[in-house]
Every structure is written in structure tokens, then in C-alpha cells.
Amino acid sequence: MDGGVHRAPEAPAHTARGADKENEIRLAFPARSDNVAFARTAVAVFASRLDFTLDELDEIKVAVSEAVSNCVLHAYPEGPGWVHITMRVDDGALHVTVSDDGVGMADPERCRQAGVTTRPDDCMGLGFTFMAEYMDSLTVQSAPGEGTRVTMSKRPRGSVPEETSGPWETEPGDGRS
């Protein structure tokens, strides 16, 4: 606050203010199990601006639930911590990053395998499997003591990336208008 005037935070250098192709929302909340539903709903509402089907929105909600649940269950074994979500629509696709500042993973690729978990008594180790199945792309970055960053993207089925779309030459009956 500056003299009673609220100012919007400065846009990151990589973000063009007012760009039509990009819209980014950031959330941060405590890594608690009762916040998983909030996170999945928030991302689904944000994603609904694109032409996703209801089934696709359900897939997004499952993927986000799994990513946030991983933060809640695995990132902070010694106490409380935070989950960070960045949602962005760019070029007709949804991009979601879920991250934490927790204990991290020594071998993220191994942890992506079905059945691998740090809590075998109460976790099935299928979170990354569901994320990879339901999203178009999934990357996992992590290191011990440095937290984990999961980035997922999904484009509505049947959509055409903007860089490949252009002025269409349409013929009657070709389905494009």
C-alpha cells in the first residue's frame, strides 16, 4: 500500500501486461487435506473459460487433486507448509503448476512409476499415473530439500492451436465457419 492506494503487483518480466494470449492466476494456501477440494474447484472454474467438455473438466480436477494431495501427504512430514498453484491460459491451452517448498524427491522419475510411494500404508502411489493419463503433458521437477514442482497442460479436445490456425478458407458444408 502506498499512501492508501492499492497497487497491482508488478507483472513478471515474461508476462506482457494486457496480452490477449495470456492470463495467469496464482494461489497459495496451507498444505491441508481440507484445501484439496478448494484447489480442484478453483482450477476447474478457471479452466472453464476454454471449451473443455464436462468429462475433460473432471479429468483436470482429478489431476489437480492428485498433485495437491501429494503436497499435503508427502511434502511436509515435519509440520505445516504451503501449496502454490499457478494457472495460465495461453494459446488455447490450460497450464497448471502445483508446487511446494517441502522435502522434495531424490528421484522424481522413479516416483512417477505406478505403485511408488513414501507412505505405503495409506497411499497407493498412483497420483502421477492419473496426472499423466488425464493431462496432455506432465513434468515433475524436484530435488531433496528444494520442494517439488509439477507442471501439467491440457488443450480441449478438438481445439486447434492458435499458431496453426489462421484465416480459414471455408467451403460450404466443411463444418468451419
C-alpha positions in Angstrom: 0.0 0.0 0.0 1.3 3.4 -0.9 -0.4 6.4 0.7 -3.7 4.5 0.9 -3.6 3.5 -2.8 -3.7 -0.2 -3.6 -1.4 -1.1 -6.5 -1.4 -4.3 -8.5 1.7 -6.4 -8.2 4.2 -5.9 -11.0 3.8 -8.4 -13.8 6.7 -10.9 -14.1 9.2 -10.0 -16.9 7.9 -12.9 -19.0 4.3 -11.7 -18.8 3.1 -9.0 -21.1 0.5 -6.9 -19.3 -2.8 -7.0 -21.1 -1.7 -9.7 -23.6 -4.7 -11.3 -25.1 -3.0 -14.7 -25.3 -2.1 -15.0 -21.7 -4.0 -14.9 -18.4 -2.4 -16.1 -15.2 -3.8 -16.7 -11.7 -1.7 -17.6 -8.6 -3.0 -19.2 -5.4 -1.2 -20.1 -2.2 -2.8 -22.0 0.7 -1.8 -24.2 3.6 -1.0 -27.8 2.7 -4.1 -29.3 4.5 -6.3 -32.0 3.2 -9.4 -29.8 3.5 -8.0 -27.5 0.9 -7.7 -30.1 -1.9 -11.4 -29.7 -2.9 -10.9 -25.9 -3.0 -7.9 -26.3 -5.3 -9.5 -28.6 -7.7 -12.6 -26.4 -7.9 -10.6 -23.2 -8.4 -8.7 -24.7 -11.3 -11.8 -26.2 -12.9 -13.6 -22.8 -12.7 -10.5 -21.2 -14.3 -10.3 -23.9 -17.0 -14.0 -23.5 -17.9 -13.1 -20.4 -19.9 -11.8 -22.8 -22.5 -14.0 -25.2 -24.5 -13.5 -28.2 -22.3 -16.2 -30.9 -22.0 -17.5 -31.8 -18.6 -15.5 -35.0 -18.8 -12.4 -33.1 -19.5 -13.0 -30.7 -16.6 -13.4 -33.8 -14.4 -10.1 -35.1 -15.6 -8.4 -31.7 -14.8 -10.0 -31.9 -11.3 -8.6 -35.4 -10.7 -5.1 -34.4 -11.9 -5.1 -31.3 -9.7 -6.4 -33.2 -6.7 -3.6 -35.7 -7.1 -0.9 -33.0 -7.4 -2.2 -31.1 -4.4 -2.7 -34.3 -2.3 0.9 -35.2 -3.0 1.9 -31.8 -1.4 -0.3 -32.4 1.5 0.7 -36.0 2.2 4.4 -36.0 1.3 6.0 -32.5 1.2 5.9 -31.5 4.8 6.4 -34.5 7.1 7.8 -32.3 9.9 5.0 -29.7 10.0 2.9 -27.2 8.2 3.7 -25.8 4.7 2.2 -24.2 1.7 0.9 -25.3 -1.7 1.3 -22.9 -4.6 -0.8 -23.1 -7.8 -0.3 -21.1 -11.0 -3.0 -21.4 -13.6 -2.5 -20.0 -17.0 -4.4 -20.0 -20.3 -2.1 -19.5 -23.2 -2.6 -20.3 -26.9 -5.9 -22.1 -26.2 -4.4 -24.5 -23.6 -4.6 -24.7 -19.8 -1.3 -24.8 -18.0 -1.3 -25.6 -14.3 1.7 -25.7 -11.9 1.4 -27.1 -8.4 4.4 -26.6 -6.2 5.6 -26.8 -2.6 8.7 -25.9 -0.7 8.8 -29.3 1.1 11.3 -32.1 1.4 11.4 -32.8 -2.4 12.3 -36.1 -4.1 15.7 -37.5 -4.9 14.4 -39.4 -8.0 11.3 -37.9 -9.5 11.3 -40.2 -12.4 11.2 -43.3 -10.1 8.4 -41.6 -8.1 6.3 -41.3 -11.3 6.1 -45.1 -11.6 2.8 -46.7 -10.5 2.9 -48.0 -7.0 5.9 -46.0 -5.7 5.0 -44.0 -2.6 6.7 -42.8 0.6 3.6 -43.9 2.5 2.7 -47.5 1.5 0.4 -48.0 4.5 -2.1 -45.4 3.3 -1.2 -44.4 -0.3 -1.4 -46.4 -3.5 1.2 -44.5 -5.4 -1.0 -43.8 -8.4 -1.1 -40.0 -8.3 1.4 -39.3 -11.1 -0.2 -42.1 -13.1 -3.5 -40.3 -13.0 -2.0 -36.9 -13.8 -0.2 -38.3 -16.8 -3.3 -40.1 -18.0 -5.7 -37.2 -17.7 -3.4 -34.3 -18.9 -1.7 -33.8 -22.2 1.7 -33.1 -20.7 3.3 -33.6 -17.3 6.7 -32.6 -16.0 8.0 -33.1 -12.5 10.9 -31.1 -11.1 12.2 -31.9 -7.6 15.3 -32.3 -5.5 15.9 -33.2 -1.9 15.3 -30.1 0.3 14.1 -28.0 -2.6 10.5 -28.9 -2.9 8.6 -30.2 -5.9 7.1 -28.5 -9.0 4.5 -30.4 -11.1 3.5 -28.7 -14.4 0.6 -30.0 -16.4 -1.1 -28.8 -19.6 -4.3 -29.7 -21.4 -5.9 -28.5 -24.5 -9.6 -29.0 -25.1 -10.2 -32.0 -27.5 -10.9 -30.8 -31.0 -9.3 -27.4 -30.5 -6.6 -26.1 -32.9 -3.5 -24.3 -31.5 -3.6 -20.6 -32.4 -0.3 -20.7 -34.1 -1.6 -23.3 -36.6 -5.0 -21.6 -37.1 -5.4 -18.7 -39.3 -7.7 -17.2 -41.8 -9.6 -20.3 -42.9 -10.7 -20.6 -46.4 -14.0 -22.4 -45.9 -16.2 -24.2 -48.3 -19.9 -24.7 -47.8 -20.5 -27.8 -45.7 -17.0 -28.2 -44.4 -18.0 -27.6 -40.8 -15.9 -24.4 -40.3 -17.5 -21.0 -40.2 
